[in-house]
Amino acid sequence: ITGYLPDDAIARTLSETDIVLLPYTAGGPIQSAAAGWALACRRPIVATDVETFTVIAAERPCMHLTKADSPEALAAGIRRVAGDPAYRESLAREAGLYAEAH
């Protein structure tokens, strides 16, 4: 899903999502509403290693980080998370714990 979703559709849409992708380019973003929603909805996340996400992942292992600006690294991250149900569940659980703390 790309683009705008009304607030009342976000949680429902995310609950139907297997993995949330946050493929930002190097240098951005300062903040991400999509990341906040994904964390709050306890979704496993594959994100690029921009500063915002590295700070979050340093606090809790709630995101699988890949190299920014590398489609190959992003694809490998997706395969890693998609192929390991226990890891996916761990990311989702940690996402919820991070969201509860913030």
C-alpha positions in Angstrom: 0.0 0.0 0.0 1.4 3.4 -0.9 -0.2 6.7 -0.4 -2.8 8.1 2.0 -5.2 6.1 4.1 -7.8 7.7 6.3 -7.2 7.1 10.0 -10.1 4.7 10.4 -8.7 2.4 7.7 -5.1 2.2 8.9 -5.4 -0.3 11.7 -7.7 -2.6 9.7 -5.4 -2.4 6.7 -2.3 -3.1 8.7 -3.9 -6.1 10.4 -4.2 -7.7 7.0 -0.5 -7.0 6.2 2.1 -9.8 6.6 5.1 -7.4 6.6 5.3 -3.6 6.6 8.0 -2.2 4.3 9.6 1.1 5.1 12.2 1.5 2.2 13.4 5.1 2.8 16.4 6.5 1.0 19.6 7.5 2.8 19.2 10.7 4.8 15.5 10.5 5.5 13.0 10.5 7.2 13.1 12.5 10.4 9.9 10.8 11.5 7.5 8.4 9.9 3.8 8.1 10.8 3.7 4.8 8.9 6.4 3.4 11.2 4.4 4.6 14.3 1.2 2.9 13.0 3.1 -0.3 12.1 4.7 -0.5 15.6 1.4 0.2 17.3 -0.4 -2.4 15.3 2.3 -5.0 16.1 3.4 -5.7 12.6 6.7 -7.1 11.5 8.7 -4.4 9.8 11.5 -4.4 7.2 13.0 -1.0 7.0 16.1 0.7 5.6 18.8 1.8 8.0 18.0 5.5 8.1 18.8 7.2 11.4 15.2 7.3 12.7 14.8 3.5 12.3 18.3 2.7 13.6 17.5 4.6 16.8 14.2 2.6 17.2 15.9 -0.7 16.5 18.7 0.0 18.9 16.2 0.4 21.7 14.2 -2.8 20.8 14.8 -5.4 18.1 11.5 -4.5 16.4 12.6 -3.9 12.9 14.7 -5.9 10.4 17.0 -3.2 9.0 18.5 -3.3 5.5 21.0 -1.0 3.7 19.3 2.1 2.4 19.3 2.6 -1.4 19.9 -1.1 -2.0 17.0 -3.0 -3.7 19.0 -6.2 -3.3 19.4 -5.7 0.5 15.7 -4.8 0.8 14.7 -8.0 -1.1 17.0 -10.1 1.1 15.4 -8.6 4.2 11.9 -9.4 2.9 13.0 -13.0 2.2 14.5 -13.3 5.7 11.4 -12.0 7.5 8.9 -13.8 5.2 10.8 -17.1 5.4 11.1 -17.3 9.2 7.7 -17.3 11.1 9.4 -17.2 14.5 11.4 -14.2 13.6 8.3 -12.5 12.1 6.5 -13.1 15.4 9.4 -11.8 17.4 9.5 -8.6 15.4 5.8 -8.1 15.8 5.9 -8.7 19.6 8.9 -6.3 20.0 7.0 -3.7 17.8 4.1 -3.8 20.3 6.4 -3.5 23.3 8.2 -0.6 21.7 4.8 1.1 21.0 3.6 0.6 24.5 6.7 2.2 25.9 6.3 5.2 23.7 
